[in-house]
């Protein structure tokens, strides 16, 4: 027992040593490592400080994925694909400090570590840690970042802005509702304002109908299996054959019925799985089950907040399009003391770039985002 306690104390000290070393060596880029609330790991990250006094500290919370602090989420094969690094650099230049961190069990990415996707799992991912991750774990880690920032000697606790991308908005909202965080303001990018259950049902059913019907090459209102095979991009993630018609072709009503039936069968299988079963290397199955069981709207969690909220979504977004998600916000906007500021980025996707899902973020969208951060910091 004494050996276990000694090892645990040494582990806690090792986290502290990383903090002290980094603060001494890195200066304006401050590396940190803090113990997780459950004591199972250290949460590593960095604060990027601007020259002079910062007008606010932005805590950056990533969305769905196995992301380190840089958030590699782009297809340009350049440094611009590091979404959070790019956003942080722009905000630091504008006088804002930024805190970004590695998700639990993630130490690097294939770009910064020069590894392919297969080596990434071996070299950058702690599979044992990841397969124990559930929604409560993710929220606890976000809370640890807020608590670390509040206790930091260079941070004014009244000048903290929470920044979430995609699923990150959900976890901050849950913490806000529980009374565990209360920053000065929120910036929400690519938010799913609806519930996790509503979002995934739409993504697997109604969203797919226009994508599949768009393969109607001759414009006759019928999509054949051959046309599905001949189409491009998005469906190849799953495989075109998953959407083949048993009769050889689809019209919209029959296609929607097919997708809904498939969703219901799939959802039943997900919900029947044990919570602690692994969901690949991403998490425990409980995380994925959230998307089939949790019907509480994300935007509802922000209703009691009395500070400013800015929401930036692209209308070309394949995951959380502004047209759909802003409807959920508008339904409850009269319940806010200060209604959220809604910003549509036309022709921009989930990462506010020209791609429907991934980055890099467009220069014009980045400028608008930073300008809004500065408004929130005032």
N, C-alpha and C positions, 0 to 999 in steps of 0.2 A: 504493500500500500504506500509506504514511504517513497519507494522508487517512482510510483505513478505520480504522486504529488510533486516530487522533485522535477520530474520530466515536464509536468504541466507548468510549473513555475518557470522553468528554463524556457519553455515555449513562449510564455507571456513576455519574458525578458527579451527574447529574440525579436519579437515584434517591436518593442521599444527601441532596441538597438538600431533597427532599420530607420526608425523615425529620426533619432539623434544624428546618425551618420548622414542621412540625406539632407537634413536641415543645415548641416555644416558645409557639405560639399557642393550642393546644387544651387544654392542661392535663390534666384528668382523662380526656378522650377523646383518646388519642394516635394520630394518623394515622402510618402508616409506608409505606414503599415499598422493597422489597429486590429486588436483581437475581436473576432465575431462574438455576438451576444451569447451564442451557444458554446463558445470555447473550442470549436472544432477546427478553426482555421484562422489565418490572418487575412484581412482584407487590405489589399495593396492598391495604391493609387498615387496621384500627384495633385498638387495645387499649382496652377500656373498664375504667377503674380505679375501684374503690370508694373511699369516703372512708376515710382511714386505711390501715393495712397490710392487704393482701389475704391471705386464708388459703391461696389457691392460684391458679394461672392455668389457665384452661380454654381449650384450643385447639379451635376449632369447625371441623369438616370437613363440608361439605355433601354431599348425595347427587347423583343423576343430574339434570342440567339445566344451563341457562346462568344460573348464579346469581352475583350480586354478594354482598357481605358481609352484606346484610340478609336474603337468601333469601326473596324474594317467592313464597309458596307457599300461597295461601289464596283464599277466595271470598267474603269478607265485605265487600269494598270499604272496609275500614278499615285503620288502621295495624297492627291485630292480624294482618294477613296477612303481615307481615314476620317470618317465623318465627324466624330467628336473632336479630333485633333484640329481639323480645319475650322470648326466652329469656335473652339477655344482660342485658337490663334487670333481669329478676327475679333473676338470679344476682349482679349487681353490688349490688343492694339488700341481698342476703344476705351481702355481704362478699367475693365472689369476683371476680377479674379475668377478663376474657374477651377472647381474640384471635379476630377473624374477618376474613376476607379475600375479595377478589374472585377468582373463578376466572380463570385465564389467558384473556385476550382478552375479558373481560366488564367493563364500566366502570360500568354502571348498570342499572336496571330500569324497566319502563314506569310504575310507580307513583311512584317517587322522581324520575324524569326527566320525568314527565307526557307519556309517549309511548305511542301504540298499538303493537300487536304488530309492525306492519310498520315503523314508524319505529324501533322498538327495534333491529332488525337493523342499520339504517343508523347509528344514533346510539350504540348501546351495545355492539355486538359487532364485534370485529376478526375478520372471516371468515378471513383468511389464517392468523392464529394458531390459531384454533379448528380449522380443517381439518387442522392438523398434530398435534393432540392425540391421544395414544394412552395406554393405561393407565400406561405407564412415566412419561409426562409428568405425569400427574395425581399419581402417587406422589412424583415428584421435587418437585413444588410443595408437597405436604403436608410433605415432609421439610424443605424450605426454611423453612416456618413454625416447625417444631420447632427447627431450628437457630437461627433468629432469636430465638426466645423464650429458648432456653438461654443465648444470649450477651447478653441484655438485662440492663442493670445493675439493674433493679428486680425481676427475676424470680429466685426461688430454683429452680434446676434440679431440685431434689428435690421440688418442689411443683407439678408440671405434670400436668394431667389431660387426656387425649385424649378428645374428644367427637365421635362420628361419627353422622350421620344416614344411614340407608339405605346407598347405595353408599360413602359416606364411611367406614363401618365396614370395608368390604372393603379399601380402600387403606391404612388404618392397620394392619390386620392383616398385609397383605403386607410392610409396612415393619418391623413388629415381628418377623415370622418371619425377615427378612433381617438382623436385628440392628442396624437403623439408627435405631430409636427405642426408648426404654424409660422411659415416663413413670411417675409415681407410681401412676396408676390409669386405668381406662377407663370411660367412660359410652357405651353403645351404644344408640341409639334407632332403632326400625324396622329392626333388623338383618335381613339375609338370612343366616342362619347356614349355609345350604347353599352349594353351589357356584354360580357365575354360570350355568353350563350347566343345572344342575338347576332353578334358579329360573325361568329364562325358558321352559324346556320346560313346566313346570307352569303358568306364567302363560298360555301360548298354547294349552294343551290342557285339562288337568283343571280348572283354575280356571274355564274358560269354560262347562263343562257345566252346573253348577247355575244360572249366570247366564242361560243360554239356556233351560233347562228351566223356570225360574221364570216364563217368559212363557206357560206352559200355562194359559190363562185359564179353561178349563172343567174342569181337573183330571183329564183322561182319560189322562195319561201320555204324551201326544203333543203336540208343539209344531209348529204349521203355520207356513209362511212368512208367512202373514197375521198370525199372533200375534207372530212375530219383528218384523215391521214395526211393529206396534201398541205394542210395549213401549217402555220409556223409558231414558233416560240412557246407561249405560256403553257399549253397543254402537254408539251413534251416533259415537263417536270414530273407529271404523273404517268403519262403515256396515253396517246390518243385512243388506244383500244379500250380504255376504261370508260369512254364516252360513246362507244359504238351502239347503234340501235339494233335490237334483235331482228327488226324487220328490214334493216338496211338503210333507213333514213329517218330523220326527225322533222316534225313541225314543232313550233314553240311550246304549245300546251303539253304535248306528250313528253317533250324533253324535260320540262319543269317537273312533271309528275315523277319521271324516272329519277331525277336528281334528288327530289325530296325523299323518295322511298330509300334511295341509297344512303342519304344522310341519316335517316332514322335508324337504319340497320347498323350503320357505322357507329352512331352515337350510343346505341344500346351496348355494343361491344366494348366501347371505351369505358362506359360507366360501370360495366360488370367487372372490370379489371381491379385487382387490389391496389389500394392507394400507394403502397410502397413498391410496387413492381417498377422496374426501370423503363423509362421512355427513351430508348436508345441511350445516348450519352448526354442527352439534354437535361434530364431531370428524373424525378420519380413520376409515376403515372398520375399522381394527384395534381400535378401542374397541368397536364393536358386535360384532365377531367374537368378542371375549372371552366374550360371553354365549352363544356356541354352541360354544365350544371348551374353555374353562377349567373343568375338572371338579374343582378342588381346593376343598374346603370352606372357607368363610370362618372358621368357628369353630375349625377346626384350627390356624389361624395364631396363635391366642391361648393355646394349651395350655401353652406353656413360660413364660408370664408368671406371675411370683410375687406380683404385687400384686392388689388388689381389682378386680373387674369387675362393673358393674351393667348389666343389659340391660332396656330398657323397650320393649315392643311392645303394640299394641292388638289385641284379639281381633276387631275389626271392620275390620281393615286389609285393603285390597284387594290390596296388593302383597306384604307380608311378615307375614301374620297370626301372632299369638302361638302359637296352637294348633299350627300347622305348624312354625314356626321353632324353637320351644322344644323340640320333639322332637329336632331335630338337636343342640341343645346338650346335652340330657340323655343322648344316646347316648355322649358323650365326657366328661361332667362328672366322672367318677371319675379322669380323667387330669390334672385341675387340682389344683395345690397348694391353692388356695382356689377352690372351685366358684363360678361366676358367680351373682350374685344375680339371679333372674328376677322381673320385675315385670310383671304383666298389667294393662293398662288396659281395663276392661270397657266395651264400647260405644264404643270409640275407634278411630280409623283410623290411617293411616300417619304422620300428623303429630300424633297423640294428641288429635285433636278429633273432633267428631261426624261429619264427612265421612269417607268410607272412604279417601280418598287425601290431600286437601289440608287445610290448616289453615283457620281459626286453631286453635291448641292450646287445649284447654279449661282453665279456671282450676284445676280440681281436679287435672288431670294435670300442669300446670305446677308446682303446689305440691309434688306428690310428686316430680317430677323435681329441683327445687331442694333438697328435703330430702335426697335421695339424693346429690346433688353434695356437700352439706355433710358427709355421712357419709364419702364418699370422701376429702374434704380433711382429715379428722381424722388 
